[in-house]
Amino acid sequence: MRKFKEKKKKEKFVDDGRVIADMDNEYITGYKSKEHRKNVEALREAQLSREERRAIYRGALGQVMPIFGIFIFSIIAAILFLYFVWMR
């Protein structure tokens, strides 16, 4: 029969709350700056109703959609222009 070595017992890690190095890094994927996290927390504390949040989203989309529409229109216009110029 083979004899097995007894496993060494690991000490249980206890977090004492010390910070060795700030691990916030702007170049890590998914990084949120301290300022951004503070703003998000302030919005959560505001406890907006569902209708208020929807109004905020609609307002933001209302500002972005005209720019997006102009961008799409200009791409389509350029494609059509090049299509008709090269077909002649």
Long-range contacts (C-beta under 8 A, 24 or more apart in sequence): none
